Amino acid sequence: MMLAFILLGALTLVGGVITIAARNAVHAALGLVGTLLSVAGLFATLSASFLAATQVIVYAGAIMVLFLFVIMMLNANAPVTGRDPVPFVRELAGIGGVLLAGAFVVLAFTYRDPRPLAQGAEALGGGSAGPVGATLLTRFLLPFEAVSILLLVAIVGAVALVQRPAPQSDGLPDGDAETLPIRSELQPQEVRA
């Protein structure tokens, strides 16, 4: 069981690196699918069958279909080339990554769980559906609803980004360019005095 956990952990890391390093958005999404499936396998090795099934159905299934739908709507499946559209984006991302890693290190060495890990695992009943649902919809109701609103806003934002303006009518009949007279073909009108 420990060997499976180590292999799945390594696959999770490889999928994460592919997700970040891929130049094509579809390849990055496929790397994310591999990562999410590996995390589901990690849950399964920890005897959390409900979490493993939820990971596969919700994240590797529904959310990834949504991601791929947005990628196709935005026509973002072309490789990223050229210069960055935002100046200094790589430098800012590097600084942000270093700050985030530093915050995680500080948190890892200073955080004290108010409840020991054994008590928390016991309260979740081994990851079965009943205790996880009861905890999610009582103690963590506000974050649960906040995530649902965040997903709704993301969907509305994606649709708003790809919405194209409606073509404006110019008052001319639709048809071939051959049917419209060219200015030189027009007969001059006689001026009557």
SULDA-V823675 format. One record per pair of residues at least 24 apart in sequence whose ideal C-beta (glycine too) atoms are under 10 Angstrom apart, sorted by the first residue. I is the first residue (numbers start at 0). J is the second residue. D is the distance in Angstrom with one decimal. If there is no record, write none. Layout:
# SULDA-V823675
[[I J D] [I J D]]
This chain:
# SULDA-V823675
[[0 44 5.9] [0 45 9.2] [0 46 9.3] [1 44 8.5] [2 44 9.7] [3 40 7.4] [3 41 9.0] [3 43 8.7] [3 44 5.2] [4 40 8.6] [4 41 6.5] [4 43 9.8] [4 44 4.7] [4 45 7.8] [5 44 9.6] [6 37 9.0] [6 40 8.7] [6 44 9.6] [7 36 9.2] [7 37 5.0] [7 38 8.0] [7 39 8.9] [7 40 4.3] [7 41 5.0] [7 42 9.5] [7 43 8.6] [7 44 6.5] [8 37 7.7] [8 38 9.4] [8 40 9.4] [8 41 6.6] [8 44 9.5] [9 37 8.6] [10 34 8.0] [10 36 8.4] [10 37 4.2] [10 38 9.5] [10 40 7.7] [10 41 9.3] [11 35 8.9] [11 36 9.0] [11 37 4.0] [11 38 5.8] [11 39 9.9] [11 40 8.4] [11 41 6.8] [12 37 8.6] [13 37 8.3] [14 38 8.9] [21 78 9.0] [21 79 9.2] [22 77 9.4] [22 78 4.6] [22 79 5.1] [22 80 7.8] [23 70 9.6] [23 75 9.0] [23 76 6.5] [23 77 7.5] [23 78 5.0] [23 79 7.8] [24 66 8.8] [24 67 9.0] [24 69 9.3] [24 70 4.8] [24 71 9.4] [24 73 8.3] [24 74 9.6] [24 75 4.4] [24 76 5.6] [24 77 8.1] [24 78 8.7] [24 79 8.0] [25 66 9.7] [25 67 7.2] [25 70 6.2] [25 71 8.6] [25 75 8.4] [25 76 4.8] [25 77 9.6] [25 78 9.9] [26 76 9.0] [26 78 8.9] [27 66 9.2] [27 70 8.9] [27 75 9.8] [27 79 9.8] [28 63 6.4] [28 64 10.0] [28 66 5.3] [28 67 5.7] [28 69 9.6] [28 70 6.3] [28 75 9.8] [28 76 9.3] [29 63 8.9] [29 67 9.1] [31 58 8.9] [31 59 8.7] [31 62 9.1] [31 63 6.8] [31 66 7.3] [32 58 9.0] [32 59 5.7] [32 60 9.4] [32 62 9.8] [32 63 5.3] [32 66 9.1] [32 67 9.2] [33 59 9.0] [34 58 9.5] [34 59 9.0] [35 59 4.2] [35 60 9.1] [35 62 8.1] [35 63 7.1] [36 63 9.8] [42 126 7.1] [43 126 9.8] [45 120 9.5] [45 125 9.1] [45 126 7.3] [46 125 6.0] [46 126 6.8] [46 127 9.6] [47 120 9.5] [47 123 8.2] [47 124 10.0] [47 125 6.9] [47 126 2.9] [47 127 8.3] [47 131 8.5] [48 125 8.6] [48 126 6.6] [48 127 7.4] [48 128 9.0] [49 123 9.6] [49 124 9.4] [49 125 8.9] [49 126 5.3] [49 127 5.5] [49 128 4.6] [49 129 8.8] [49 130 9.1] [49 131 5.9] [49 132 8.7] [50 123 9.2] [50 125 10.0] [50 126 4.9] [50 127 9.4] [50 128 9.5] [50 131 7.1] [51 126 8.1] [52 128 9.0] [53 126 9.6] [53 128 8.7] [53 131 8.5] [62 150 8.3] [65 150 8.4] [65 153 8.5] [65 154 7.3] [65 157 8.4] [66 157 9.7] [68 154 9.6] [68 157 8.3] [69 153 8.7] [69 154 8.5] [69 156 9.6] [69 157 4.7] [69 158 9.0] [69 160 8.6] [69 161 8.1] [70 157 9.9] [71 161 9.8] [72 157 6.9] [72 158 8.1] [72 160 8.3] [72 161 4.6] [72 162 9.8] [73 157 7.7] [73 160 6.8] [73 161 5.8] [74 161 8.7]]
